[in-house]
Amino acid sequence: MPKKLFLLDGMALVYRAHFALIRSPIFTSTGINASALYGFVNTLLDILSRREPTHLAVAFDTSAPTQRHDYFPEYKAQREEMPEDLRAAIPNVVRMLEAFHIPVLKLDGYEADDIIGTLARRAEKDDFETYMVTPDKDFSQLVSDKIFLYRPGRMGADSEILGVPEVLEKWGIKRIDQVIEIQGLQGDSVDNIPGVPGIGPKTAQKLIAEFDTIENLLANTDKLKGKQKERVEENKEQALLSKKLARIIIDVPIDVDFEAFKLSDRDDEKVKALCVEFEFNSIGRRLFGEDF
């Protein structure tokens, strides 16, 4: 049986679940907002039932600064404070994962992206087929013949699995590593990565198609014209910094054994208790039958 590893981007999935239900949040009878937990658990159950992973783990960010903040203190600085309901949900997501006997991974100084990137690369050498579960397109830079981007569906839609051909087509590039070149030029408003002002996705794609890398573009600005030439030349350092910020770290010093990620039987009593606590009757029936 092939080894199938699913690495879940916990924070991104919790955020997504919370805001997907922002217009009609799920509250318990005691007033607890359970939207994030409910959405996350449904994504987890969908993966377990439909994708048949052999190994699974969930990575989370911590509140500690990362290497990217050393390079660029304004990294993610524009983000609004996490909603209190969402902050309160995260420990409950961890409780549910513990009940399912699923490992939770985090390390100060590194983002969940970096942990997932590091483990995906290690797993590739250990003959795993790895799926990075996240709505975040930045993970496209890690896709290979054995590493896939798994984007859960929204509002009942099916999930999307991107391999090398799909990423190349979606980004309009020749090689996977050019994802980072595109990101460095266009920047990322979500993470406050500046990029080059005035260069959006289409222009970035055209420039990388012609010049291959940001470094080669910067060495050949004489071939550019007008305002574009001016913008690129004025923002050389910013383009290189943005590329550095966009690159997912793949050598995080995290000590894990893939054997610990092997799926095992959940603790039914703990899972039932959590379903009762948060009044997840539909999930309870899905897991334990109509008698729940």
ROTI-24635 format. One line per field, with one value per residue: x, y, z of N, C-alpha, C, CB in turn. Coordinates in steps of 0.1 Angstrom, whole numbers. Each point is the difference from the previous one (the first is absolute). Glycine has a CB too. Layout:
<rs>
nX = X/...
nY = Y/...
nZ = Z/...
caX = X/...
caY = Y/...
caZ = Z/...
cX = X/...
cY = Y/...
cZ = Z/...
cbX = X/...
cbY = Y/...
cbZ = Z/...
</rs>
This chain:
<rs>
nX = 8/16/12/-31/23/-32/26/-31/15/-10/-2/-15/-22/-7/-4/-20/-19/-4/-10/-20/-19/6/-32/-4/24/-8/-13/7/-29/27/-4/20/1/-5/10/26/-13/-17/23/19/-21/-5/31/2/-23/12/27/-14/-17/21/30/-3/19/16/0/-22/22/-22/28/-13/15/15/-13/32/3/-1/29/-23/8/31/-10/-18/0/-23/0/-34/1/-29/-8/-26/14/-2/-33/7/-11/30/12/-22/9/30/-9/-21/22/16/-26/-2/30/-3/-24/19/25/5/33/-12/27/4/30/-5/4/-27/-25/-13/21/22/-16/-7/29/12/-20/2/30/-4/-21/20/18/-26/-9/-21/-18/9/-32/18/-32/3/-28/34/-4/25/-4/7/29/-7/-10/21/-13/-11/-18/-34/-2/-21/-16/-18/-20/-5/-26/7/29/9/23/11/18/19/15/20/-26/-11/26/2/-29/2/25/-6/26/14/-3/-23/21/-24/-17/24/-4/-30/9/21/-22/-24/16/-15/-22/5/28/-5/14/6/0/15/-22/-18/-1/-35/8/7/28/9/-5/18/25/1/-3/28/17/-7/-5/-16/29/-10/-17/26/16/-22/-6/12/-30/-17/-12/-1/-1/17/27/-10/-8/28/18/-17/4/35/-9/-30/9/17/-23/-21/19/2/-31/-4/21/-25/27/5/16/-30/28/-30/17/-25/7/-14/-6/-16/-18/-12/-31/1/-29/-8/5/-31/4/11/-22/-24/12/0/-31/-9/16/-15/-33/20/-36/19/24/-19/-10/30/8/-25/-20/-22/14/13
nY = -12/22/7/17/21/13/24/10/29/-8/27/-8/-16/23/22/-18/-3/31/8/-25/15/35/-6/-22/5/-30/20/-28/6/18/23/-24/20/-36/21/-15/-28/-2/3/-20/-24/3/-2/-26/-14/6/-15/-26/-6/5/-12/-30/25/-28/28/21/22/22/18/18/24/-4/27/-7/27/-22/4/21/18/0/12/22/14/-4/-35/7/36/-6/-24/18/-7/-32/12/0/-23/-7/-2/-22/-20/-6/-17/-14/-9/-15/-17/-13/-10/-16/-16/-10/-12/32/2/28/5/26/5/29/10/-9/16/-26/7/-15/-27/-6/3/-22/-22/4/-6/-25/-12/2/-21/-21/-7/28/-2/31/6/30/-5/33/13/2/4/-3/-31/10/-3/-33/-9/-25/-18/3/30/-2/31/-19/30/-17/2/29/-16/-37/4/-30/9/16/-29/27/-28/19/6/19/18/5/11/20/17/1/-25/-14/-9/-7/24/18/-3/20/17/7/9/22/15/1/7/-20/28/-26/11/34/-15/35/-21/18/23/-16/-33/-8/-28/13/11/-27/-15/19/-3/-31/-2/16/-13/-33/18/25/-5/5/27/12/-6/18/33/1/-17/25/19/22/0/-26/15/13/-26/-15/23/4/-32/-10/-3/-8/-25/-13/3/-17/-25/-1/-1/-25/-21/-19/4/-28/5/0/-7/-21/-24/-13/-30/5/-17/27/-3/-32/13/-9/-6/32/-5/-14/17/25/-1/0/25/17/-7/12/27/9/-13/-23/-10/-3/-12/-20/-12/-2/-20/-18/-6/19/-4/32
nZ = 0/-21/29/-5/17/4/6/13/-9/35/-12/-26/16/21/-22/-14/25/6/-28/-6/23/-7/-6/24/29/2/27/14/7/8/-27/-16/-28/-4/-27/8/8/-26/-19/14/-1/-32/-7/16/-16/-29/8/12/-26/-24/7/13/20/1/16/13/9/5/-9/24/-15/27/3/-13/-18/-23/-3/-7/26/-11/-27/14/34/-24/4/0/3/-14/23/10/28/-11/-2/32/-20/-8/29/8/-26/11/25/-19/-22/24/9/-29/0/28/-12/-25/22/-16/12/10/-21/21/-7/19/-32/-19/-12/9/-24/16/7/-30/-11/19/-8/-32/2/19/-19/-25/15/7/-34/10/-26/18/-3/7/15/-14/-10/-5/-34/22/-8/-32/14/5/-31/1/-18/31/1/-6/6/19/-12/26/-25/10/12/1/-16/-2/21/-23/0/-9/-13/-7/-17/22/2/-31/-1/24/-11/-33/9/-22/31/21/0/-15/30/5/-27/8/28/-10/-17/20/29/14/2/19/9/-2/-31/-5/-23/-14/15/-24/5/-1/1/-27/8/13/-27/-17/19/0/-33/-1/23/4/25/10/-12/-29/8/11/-28/-18/16/-32/-5/16/-20/22/25/-4/4/27/15/-3/11/27/9/-4/28/-8/-18/23/22/-17/-2/31/5/-20/16/14/21/-19/32/23/19/-5/17/-23/5/-32/27/9/-28/10/-4/32/-1/-1/30/-14/26/-16/-23/21/14/-27/-8/28/-2/-27/5/-20/0/-26/16/15/-27/-12/24/5/-28/-4/30/-4
caX = -8/9/-1/-6/1/-7/4/-10/4/-10/-5/-7/-13/-9/-5/-9/-13/-6/-5/-10/-13/-1/-14/-10/9/-6/2/-6/-10/7/5/13/1/7/1/13/2/-9/6/13/-2/-6/11/8/-8/0/13/1/-10/0/13/7/14/6/7/-6/4/-5/10/-6/10/1/-1/13/5/6/12/-5/-1/14/3/-10/-9/-14/-6/-13/-3/-13/-11/-8/1/-8/-12/0/-7/9/11/-5/-3/12/2/-11/4/10/-6/-6/11/5/-10/1/14/7/11/0/14/3/14/3/9/-4/-14/-5/5/14/0/-6/10/11/-5/-4/13/6/-8/3/12/-4/-10/-14/-8/-4/-10/0/-14/-1/-6/11/7/15/5/3/15/5/-6/10/-7/-6/-6/-12/-7/-14/-8/-14/-10/-7/-15/-5/7/10/13/8/14/9/13/9/-6/-11/7/6/-11/-7/9/5/15/6/5/-7/7/-4/-10/6/4/-12/-4/10/-3/-14/-3/-11/-6/-5/11/7/12/-2/2/4/-12/-5/1/-9/2/2/13/11/1/7/14/8/1/11/13/2/2/1/14/3/-7/7/13/-4/-11/1/-9/-14/-3/-9/-3/3/15/2/-4/8/13/-1/-4/8/2/-13/-4/8/-5/-13/2/5/-11/-10/5/-3/13/-1/9/-4/6/-10/3/-12/1/-13/-8/-10/-11/-8/-14/-4/-14/-3/-6/-14/-7/4/-7/-14/-2/2/-11/-11/3/-2/-13/2/-8/1/13/-1/-7/8/10/-5/-13/-12/-2/8
caY = 12/12/9/13/10/13/10/11/13/2/14/4/-7/5/13/-2/-6/11/10/-6/0/13/6/-8/-8/-11/2/-10/5/8/13/-1/-1/-12/0/-4/-14/-8/-1/-8/-14/-5/-2/-12/-13/-2/-6/-13/-9/0/0/-12/2/-10/9/13/9/14/10/13/11/4/15/5/6/-9/5/11/13/5/6/11/1/3/-13/-2/10/7/-9/4/-9/-11/1/-7/-13/-9/-3/-10/-13/-7/-11/-11/-8/-8/-10/-9/-7/-10/-11/-8/-4/6/9/15/5/14/3/14/5/-6/-1/-13/-2/-5/-14/-8/-1/-8/-14/-5/-4/-12/-12/-4/-8/-12/-6/4/9/9/10/12/4/14/8/9/-3/1/-14/-5/-1/-13/-12/-8/-13/-7/10/7/10/-5/11/-4/7/10/0/-12/-3/-10/4/1/-5/6/-6/9/6/10/12/7/7/11/11/4/-1/-12/-8/3/10/14/5/10/12/8/6/11/12/5/2/-7/9/-8/-1/13/-1/11/-2/12/8/1/-13/-10/-14/-2/6/-9/-13/4/3/-13/-8/6/2/-12/2/14/5/3/12/12/2/4/10/8/-5/5/13/9/0/-14/0/9/-7/-11/5/7/-10/-12/-7/-4/-12/-11/-3/-6/-14/-6/-1/-9/-14/-8/-6/-14/-7/3/-10/-6/-15/-8/-13/-2/-11/6/6/-11/1/-10/1/11/-2/2/7/14/7/2/11/13/2/3/13/10/-2/-4/-12/-6/-7/-12/-10/-4/-9/-10/-6/7/-1/10
caZ = 0/-1/12/-3/12/-1/9/0/4/10/2/-12/-1/11/-5/-12/5/8/-9/-10/6/7/-1/8/9/8/15/9/8/11/-6/-6/-14/-4/-15/-5/3/-8/-14/0/2/-12/-9/5/-2/-15/-4/5/-7/-15/-5/6/3/10/10/0/11/-2/4/4/3/14/0/1/-12/-9/-7/-9/7/0/-13/-4/12/-4/-5/5/10/-3/3/11/11/-1/8/13/-1/-7/10/9/-6/-3/10/-2/-12/5/8/-9/-7/10/1/-12/0/-12/5/-2/-2/0/5/1/-10/-13/-3/-4/-14/0/5/-10/-11/5/1/-14/-7/6/-4/-14/0/7/-9/3/-9/10/-3/8/1/3/-10/-3/-13/1/1/-14/-3/5/-7/-8/-5/12/10/-7/7/1/4/3/-7/7/0/-6/-13/2/2/-12/2/-11/-2/-8/-12/4/5/-12/-8/8/2/-13/1/-6/11/13/8/-5/9/10/-8/-2/13/3/-8/2/14/6/10/12/9/0/-8/-9/-14/-7/-3/-13/-7/4/-4/-14/-4/6/-8/-13/3/3/-12/-8/7/8/14/4/-2/-14/-3/5/-7/-14/0/-12/-10/3/-6/7/14/5/3/11/12/3/4/13/10/-1/14/5/-7/6/13/-2/-4/12/9/-5/-1/11/5/0/9/14/9/8/1/0/-5/-8/6/9/-8/-6/5/9/4/8/13/-2/12/0/-11/3/10/-7/-8/9/5/-10/-6/-14/-1/-14/1/8/-8/-11/5/10/-4/4/14/7
cX = 9/-2/-5/0/-8/5/-9/5/-11/-6/-8/-14/-10/-5/-10/-14/-8/-7/-10/-14/-2/-14/-10/8/-8/3/-7/-11/5/7/14/-1/8/2/14/2/-9/5/12/-3/-7/10/8/-7/-1/12/1/-8/3/14/9/15/5/7/-6/5/-5/10/-7/12/0/0/14/4/7/13/-5/-2/14/4/-9/-10/-15/-7/-13/-5/-14/-12/-8/2/-9/-13/0/-6/9/12/-4/-2/12/3/-10/3/11/-5/-7/11/6/-9/1/14/7/11/-2/14/1/14/2/10/-3/-15/-4/4/13/1/-5/10/12/-4/-3/13/6/-8/2/11/-3/-11/-14/-6/-6/-10/0/-14/-2/-7/11/7/15/7/3/15/6/-4/11/-8/-6/-6/-11/-6/-15/-8/-14/-11/-8/-15/-5/7/11/14/8/14/8/14/9/-7/-10/7/6/-10/-6/9/6/15/5/5/-6/7/-3/-12/5/4/-13/-4/9/-4/-14/-2/-12/-6/-5/12/9/14/-1/1/5/-13/-3/1/-10/3/3/14/12/2/7/15/8/0/11/13/3/1/0/14/4/-8/7/13/-3/-10/1/-9/-14/-2/-9/-1/4/15/3/-4/9/14/-1/-3/7/1/-13/-5/7/-4/-13/1/5/-11/-10/5/-3/13/-2/11/-2/6/-11/2/-13/3/-13/-8/-10/-12/-9/-14/-3/-15/-2/-5/-15/-7/3/-7/-15/-3/2/-12/-12/2/-3/-13/1/-8/2/14/-1/-7/9/11/-5/-14/-11/-4/7/-10
cY = 12/8/14/9/12/9/12/13/5/14/5/-6/5/14/-2/-5/11/10/-5/1/13/6/-8/-9/-10/3/-12/7/8/12/-1/-1/-12/-2/-6/-15/-8/-1/-8/-15/-6/-2/-12/-13/-3/-7/-14/-10/-2/-2/-11/2/-11/8/14/8/14/10/13/10/1/16/6/6/-11/6/11/13/6/7/13/1/3/-13/-3/10/6/-9/5/-10/-12/1/-9/-14/-10/-4/-10/-13/-9/-11/-11/-8/-9/-12/-11/-9/-10/-12/-9/-6/4/10/14/5/15/3/15/4/-4/0/-14/-4/-6/-14/-9/-2/-9/-15/-6/-4/-12/-13/-4/-9/-14/-7/2/7/10/11/11/6/14/8/10/-4/0/-13/-6/-1/-13/-12/-7/-13/-7/9/7/10/-4/12/-4/8/9/-2/-12/-4/-10/6/0/-5/4/-7/10/6/11/13/8/7/11/12/5/0/-13/-10/4/11/14/5/11/13/9/7/12/13/6/3/-8/9/-6/0/13/-1/10/-2/13/8/0/-13/-10/-13/-2/6/-9/-12/3/2/-12/-9/5/-1/-12/1/15/5/3/12/12/3/5/10/9/-4/4/14/8/-2/-13/0/8/-7/-12/5/7/-10/-13/-8/-5/-13/-12/-3/-7/-15/-8/-3/-11/-15/-7/-8/-16/-8/4/-10/-6/-16/-8/-13/-3/-11/5/6/-11/1/-12/2/13/-4/4/8/15/7/2/11/13/3/4/15/11/-2/-3/-13/-7/-7/-12/-12/-6/-10/-12/-6/9/0/11/9
cZ = 0/13/-5/12/-3/11/-1/6/10/0/-12/-1/10/-4/-11/5/7/-9/-10/6/7/0/7/9/8/15/7/8/11/-6/-5/-15/-4/-15/-4/3/-9/-14/-1/1/-13/-11/3/-4/-15/-5/4/-7/-15/-5/6/3/9/11/0/12/-3/6/3/2/16/-1/0/-14/-8/-6/-9/6/2/-13/-2/12/-3/-5/8/10/-2/4/12/11/-2/8/12/-1/-7/9/10/-6/-2/10/-1/-12/5/8/-9/-7/10/1/-12/0/-12/6/-4/0/1/6/-1/-11/-14/-2/-3/-14/0/6/-10/-12/3/0/-13/-7/6/-4/-14/-1/6/-7/4/-12/10/-6/10/0/4/-11/-6/-13/1/0/-14/-3/5/-8/-9/-5/12/10/-7/9/1/6/2/-7/9/-2/-8/-13/3/2/-13/3/-12/1/-8/-12/4/5/-12/-8/7/1/-14/-1/-6/11/13/8/-5/8/9/-8/-3/13/4/-7/4/15/5/11/12/10/1/-7/-11/-15/-7/-3/-15/-8/6/-5/-15/-5/6/-8/-13/2/3/-12/-9/7/9/15/3/-2/-14/-6/4/-7/-15/0/-12/-11/3/-5/10/15/7/3/12/13/5/5/14/11/-1/13/5/-7/6/14/0/-4/12/10/-5/0/13/5/0/8/15/9/9/0/1/-6/-8/6/10/-7/-5/7/10/4/8/14/-1/11/0/-12/2/10/-6/-9/8/6/-10/-8/-15/-3/-14/0/8/-7/-11/5/8/-3/5/15/8/7
cbX = -19/-1/20/-15/23/-21/24/-18/12/11/20/22/12/13/22/20/11/17/21/18/1/25/7/-17/15/3/0/21/-14/3/-14/8/-2/-11/-15/9/5/-19/-10/12/-3/-21/1/10/-13/-15/10/5/-17/-19/-2/-16/-3/4/21/-20/21/-24/18/-19/-5/12/-21/6/2/-22/12/-11/-21/6/6/3/20/7/23/5/24/11/13/-17/6/21/-12/0/-22/-7/9/-11/-18/9/9/-16/-6/16/-4/-20/5/11/-15/-16/-7/-21/15/-23/5/-24/8/-6/17/21/0/-20/-13/8/-4/-23/-7/9/-8/-20/4/7/-17/-8/15/7/18/5/-5/22/-15/25/-6/22/-22/3/-20/-3/-12/-21/0/0/-22/21/16/18/22/-4/16/7/14/9/-2/19/-1/-21/-5/-14/0/-13/-8/-12/-9/19/3/-16/5/18/-5/-12/5/-20/-1/7/22/-7/18/10/-12/8/19/-8/-9/18/14/-8/11/10/-7/-16/0/-13/3/9/-18/20/5/7/25/-17/-15/-25/-11/-6/-21/-22/-7/-7/-25/-16/-2/12/13/-19/5/5/-21/-10/10/6/0/24/15/0/2/-12/-18/-19/4/-4/-24/-12/6/-8/-22/13/19/-5/-4/19/12/-9/6/22/2/-8/19/-25/5/-10/17/-21/21/-17/22/-15/15/12/19/19/15/21/-7/24/-3/-5/23/0/2/22/18/-3/9/25/8/-3/18/25/-10/23/-17/-14/12/-1/-22/-3/14/14/10/-8/-4/19
cbY = -12/0/-13/-11/-9/-12/-8/-18/5/-18/5/3/-20/-13/10/-6/-23/-3/12/-15/-24/3/9/1/19/-17/25/-14/-19/-21/11/-12/26/-10/20/23/6/8/22/20/4/12/24/14/5/20/23/10/6/15/24/-14/25/-16/-14/-9/-14/-8/-11/-11/12/-21/-2/-17/23/-12/-22/-18/-8/-18/-23/-5/9/24/-8/-24/5/12/-20/11/20/-14/5/22/12/11/23/19/12/20/17/15/19/20/17/16/20/19/15/14/-19/-3/-19/2/-21/6/-23/1/0/-14/23/3/20/24/9/8/23/19/5/14/24/14/8/22/20/10/-17/1/-18/-3/-18/4/-24/-2/-2/5/9/21/-3/11/25/11/12/9/-1/-17/2/-21/18/-24/16/-8/-19/16/25/5/23/-16/-8/20/-20/22/-24/-14/-22/-19/-12/-17/-22/-18/-9/14/14/14/-3/-24/-16/-5/-22/-19/-14/-17/-23/-17/-9/-13/23/-23/13/-14/-24/7/-25/12/-17/-11/14/23/4/18/-6/1/23/9/-8/10/22/2/-3/15/24/-8/-21/-3/-14/-25/-12/-5/-18/-23/-1/4/-19/-14/-9/1/15/-10/-2/20/7/-14/3/20/11/11/15/24/14/7/21/22/7/11/24/19/7/-3/21/3/0/11/13/19/6/20/-8/8/-15/5/19/-14/12/-3/-25/14/4/-21/-21/-6/-11/-24/-15/-3/-17/-24/-11/3/15/11/11/18/21/15/11/22/20/11/-23/-5/-24/-2
cbZ = 12/-25/11/-18/5/-10/-2/2/-22/13/14/-12/-9/17/5/-15/2/18/3/-9/3/-5/-22/-19/2/-20/-3/1/-5/14/15/21/-2/20/-2/4/24/13/-4/10/25/6/-3/19/21/-2/1/22/18/0/-3/-12/-2/-19/-2/-11/5/1/-14/12/-23/9/13/17/10/-5/1/-13/12/16/-9/-25/12/-5/-7/-3/2/-19/-10/-15/15/-4/-21/12/-2/-22/-3/13/-12/-12/15/11/-16/0/18/-4/-15/12/13/-12/13/-16/-1/11/-14/2/-8/25/18/0/-9/15/-7/3/23/7/-7/14/23/-1/-5/19/16/-7/1/21/-4/25/-19/11/-11/-4/5/13/11/24/-12/13/22/-7/3/22/0/13/-19/-4/12/-12/-7/4/-13/22/-15/-1/2/11/-9/-15/23/-8/13/1/2/8/-12/6/23/-1/-11/13/23/-3/21/-20/-12/0/4/-23/0/15/-11/-17/7/4/-19/-20/-2/-5/-19/-14/-5/21/5/18/1/-10/21/1/-6/1/18/-3/-1/23/10/-8/8/24/1/-10/-2/-20/3/16/20/-3/2/22/14/-7/25/6/-4/21/-23/-21/-4/-13/-25/-15/-7/-17/-24/-12/0/-18/5/5/-21/-14/8/-6/-23/-3/7/-15/-15/-8/14/-23/-19/-8/-1/-5/12/-2/19/-20/-3/15/-7/-4/-21/9/-1/-21/12/-14/13/11/-15/-4/18/1/-16/6/14/-1/17/-1/16/-11/-3/20/6/-11/1/17/0/-23/-2/-17
</rs>
